[in-house]
Amino acid sequence: MEELNKEFSQKAKEDLVLVDRAKAGDELAFAALLKRYKDSIYYLLLKMVNNPADADDLTIEAFGKAFRNINKYSPSYAFSTWLFKIASNNCIDFIRKNKGREYSFQANSEDISQTESNGTSAHIQIESSHPKPDELMIMREKSDALKAVVKELKPRYKRLVELRYFKEFSYEEIAKELNIPLGTVKAQLFRARELLFNILKDKRQNF
């Protein structure tokens, strides 16, 4: 285990133990870190964007980035400090990129429709209806560890992930089951999948 900073609080010391386990590929350690900080990260981001849906998405992104770069974390400062910095910086980037823009998810399209403040529009393709390699990895990984991570997601993400990756519903079936637009299903799964895929990828790279 990496050397502990003597000034660390007890919680910070416990975090470092979890980080060491995560670096070794232990998904349960990722789940524990997610459980510890997901609410705090969410409320921080909610204050910054003042939009619950965006705060949810940005929370998923923050943990995805942190877990993907877990080996870059240095114990010279608390894990929570590092995590909150990642979350806040990512949120600042989001605010800058989306200033003056409005996004709408098209129910019958595989694109996100993006409208600029000057009235022009563009489309960003986010998903296809067919499973990609990263989706297939998640679908094949039915371990208790992955389920522990999924359990800590926000309810709307949790239900989507369960239907898509455990029950293997199609996007269309999920949209019908939850009575939400197809574009919304794709966009939200895109966010949640980043976190899940990176945890699985990190695990395989460490073994």
C-alpha positions as CSV (number, residue, x, y, z in Angstrom):
1,M,0.0,0.0,0.0
2,E,1.2,3.5,-0.8
3,E,2.6,5.6,2.1
4,L,-0.1,7.4,4.1
5,N,0.0,11.1,4.6
6,K,0.2,11.5,8.4
7,E,-2.2,14.4,8.2
8,F,-5.0,12.4,6.6
9,S,-8.3,12.0,8.4
10,Q,-9.4,8.5,9.2
11,K,-11.8,8.6,6.3
12,A,-9.1,9.7,3.9
13,K,-6.9,6.8,5.1
14,E,-9.8,4.4,4.5
15,D,-10.2,5.9,1.0
16,L,-6.5,5.2,0.2
17,V,-7.0,1.5,1.1
18,L,-10.0,1.4,-1.3
19,V,-7.9,3.2,-4.0
20,D,-5.1,0.6,-3.7
21,R,-7.7,-2.2,-4.1
22,A,-9.2,-0.4,-7.1
23,K,-5.8,0.0,-8.7
24,A,-5.4,-3.8,-8.4
25,G,-8.7,-4.3,-10.3
26,D,-11.1,-4.8,-7.4
27,E,-14.6,-3.6,-8.7
28,L,-16.0,-3.7,-5.2
29,A,-13.5,-1.0,-4.2
30,F,-14.8,1.1,-7.1
31,A,-18.3,0.5,-5.8
32,A,-17.4,1.5,-2.3
33,L,-15.8,4.8,-3.5
34,L,-18.8,5.5,-5.6
35,K,-21.2,4.9,-2.7
36,R,-19.1,7.2,-0.4
37,Y,-19.0,10.2,-2.6
38,K,-21.8,10.0,-5.2
39,D,-24.2,12.2,-3.2
40,S,-21.6,14.8,-2.3
41,I,-20.4,15.0,-5.9
42,Y,-24.0,15.3,-7.1
43,Y,-24.9,18.1,-4.8
44,L,-21.7,20.0,-5.7
45,L,-22.5,19.7,-9.4
46,L,-26.2,20.6,-8.8
47,K,-25.1,23.9,-7.3
48,M,-23.0,24.6,-10.3
49,V,-25.4,23.8,-13.0
50,N,-28.8,24.1,-11.2
51,N,-30.2,21.3,-13.2
52,P,-30.8,17.8,-11.7
53,A,-30.6,15.9,-15.0
54,D,-27.3,17.6,-15.9
55,A,-26.0,17.1,-12.4
56,D,-26.8,13.3,-12.7
57,D,-25.0,13.1,-16.0
58,L,-22.0,15.0,-14.8
59,T,-21.8,12.8,-11.7
60,I,-21.5,9.7,-13.9
61,E,-18.9,11.5,-16.0
62,A,-16.8,12.5,-13.0
63,F,-16.6,9.0,-11.6
64,G,-15.9,7.6,-15.0
65,K,-13.0,9.9,-15.5
66,A,-11.7,9.4,-11.9
67,F,-11.9,5.6,-12.2
68,R,-10.3,5.6,-15.7
69,N,-7.4,7.6,-14.3
70,I,-7.2,6.0,-10.9
71,N,-3.5,5.0,-11.4
72,K,-2.6,8.7,-11.7
73,Y,-3.9,9.5,-8.2
74,S,-1.2,10.5,-5.8
75,P,-1.6,10.0,-2.0
76,S,0.1,13.3,-1.3
77,Y,-3.4,14.7,-1.0
78,A,-6.8,13.1,-0.1
79,F,-8.6,11.1,-2.7
80,S,-11.8,13.2,-2.0
81,T,-9.8,16.4,-3.0
82,W,-8.7,14.8,-6.2
83,L,-12.2,13.5,-7.0
84,F,-13.9,16.8,-6.3
85,K,-11.3,18.6,-8.5
86,I,-12.0,16.3,-11.4
87,A,-15.8,16.7,-10.9
88,S,-15.6,20.5,-10.7
89,N,-13.2,20.9,-13.6
90,N,-15.4,18.6,-15.8
91,C,-18.4,20.7,-14.8
92,I,-16.7,23.9,-15.7
93,D,-15.8,22.5,-19.1
94,F,-19.5,21.4,-19.6
95,I,-20.7,24.9,-18.7
96,R,-18.3,26.5,-21.1
97,K,-19.2,24.2,-24.0
98,N,-22.9,24.5,-23.5
99,K,-23.2,28.2,-22.9
100,G,-25.9,29.5,-25.2
101,R,-26.9,26.0,-26.4
102,E,-30.0,23.9,-25.9
103,Y,-30.1,20.2,-26.4
104,S,-33.1,18.1,-27.2
105,F,-33.2,14.3,-27.7
106,Q,-35.1,13.1,-30.7
107,A,-37.4,10.2,-30.0
108,N,-37.0,8.7,-33.5
109,S,-33.4,9.6,-34.2
110,E,-30.0,8.3,-33.2
111,D,-28.7,11.8,-33.0
112,I,-28.7,14.6,-30.4
113,S,-30.1,17.7,-31.9
114,Q,-28.1,20.7,-30.9
115,T,-29.3,24.3,-31.4
116,E,-26.9,27.2,-31.1
117,S,-27.8,30.6,-29.8
118,N,-27.7,32.0,-33.3
119,G,-30.4,29.6,-34.5
120,T,-28.1,27.2,-36.4
121,S,-28.3,23.5,-35.6
122,A,-26.1,20.4,-35.8
123,H,-26.4,16.8,-34.9
124,I,-24.1,14.6,-32.9
125,Q,-24.4,10.9,-33.3
126,I,-24.2,9.1,-30.0
127,E,-25.4,5.5,-30.4
128,S,-26.3,2.8,-32.8
129,S,-29.0,0.2,-32.2
130,H,-26.5,-2.6,-32.3
131,P,-24.2,-3.5,-29.4
132,K,-20.6,-2.3,-29.7
133,P,-17.6,-4.1,-28.2
134,D,-17.7,-2.1,-25.0
135,E,-21.5,-2.9,-24.6
136,L,-20.8,-6.5,-25.3
137,M,-18.2,-6.6,-22.5
138,I,-20.7,-5.1,-20.0
139,M,-23.4,-7.6,-21.2
140,R,-21.1,-10.5,-20.6
141,E,-19.9,-9.4,-17.2
142,K,-22.7,-10.5,-14.8
143,S,-20.5,-10.5,-11.7
144,D,-21.7,-9.5,-8.3
145,A,-19.1,-6.8,-8.3
146,L,-20.6,-5.1,-11.4
147,K,-24.0,-5.4,-9.8
148,A,-22.7,-3.7,-6.7
149,V,-21.5,-0.7,-8.8
150,V,-24.8,-0.5,-10.7
151,K,-26.7,-0.6,-7.4
152,E,-25.1,2.7,-6.5
153,L,-26.2,4.6,-9.6
154,K,-29.1,7.0,-9.5
155,P,-32.4,5.2,-9.8
156,R,-33.1,6.3,-13.4
157,Y,-29.7,5.1,-14.5
158,K,-29.9,1.9,-12.5
159,R,-33.2,0.9,-14.1
160,L,-31.9,1.6,-17.6
161,V,-28.7,-0.3,-17.0
162,E,-30.5,-3.3,-15.6
163,L,-32.8,-3.5,-18.5
164,R,-30.1,-3.0,-21.1
165,Y,-27.2,-5.0,-19.7
166,F,-28.8,-7.6,-17.4
167,K,-32.1,-8.3,-19.2
168,E,-30.6,-7.4,-22.6
169,F,-33.6,-5.3,-23.7
170,S,-33.3,-3.4,-27.0
171,Y,-33.3,0.4,-26.9
172,E,-36.8,0.3,-28.4
173,E,-38.0,-2.2,-25.7
174,I,-36.6,0.0,-22.9
175,A,-38.3,3.1,-24.3
176,K,-41.6,1.3,-24.4
177,E,-41.1,-0.3,-20.9
178,L,-40.3,3.1,-19.3
179,N,-42.5,5.2,-21.5
180,I,-39.7,7.6,-22.4
181,P,-38.3,8.8,-25.8
182,L,-35.9,6.6,-27.6
183,G,-33.3,9.4,-27.8
184,T,-33.4,9.8,-24.0
185,V,-32.8,6.1,-23.5
186,K,-29.7,6.3,-25.7
187,A,-28.3,9.5,-24.2
188,Q,-28.7,8.3,-20.6
189,L,-27.2,4.9,-21.3
190,F,-24.3,6.5,-23.0
191,R,-23.5,8.4,-19.8
192,A,-23.9,5.3,-17.5
193,R,-22.0,3.0,-19.8
194,E,-18.8,5.1,-19.7
195,L,-18.5,4.4,-15.9
196,L,-19.3,0.7,-16.2
197,F,-17.1,0.1,-19.2
198,N,-14.1,1.8,-17.7
199,I,-14.3,-0.2,-14.5
200,L,-14.4,-3.4,-16.4
201,K,-11.6,-2.3,-18.7
202,D,-9.4,-1.3,-15.8
203,K,-10.0,-4.7,-14.2
204,R,-8.9,-6.6,-17.3
205,Q,-5.8,-4.5,-17.7
206,N,-4.7,-5.2,-14.2
207,F,-5.0,-9.0,-14.5
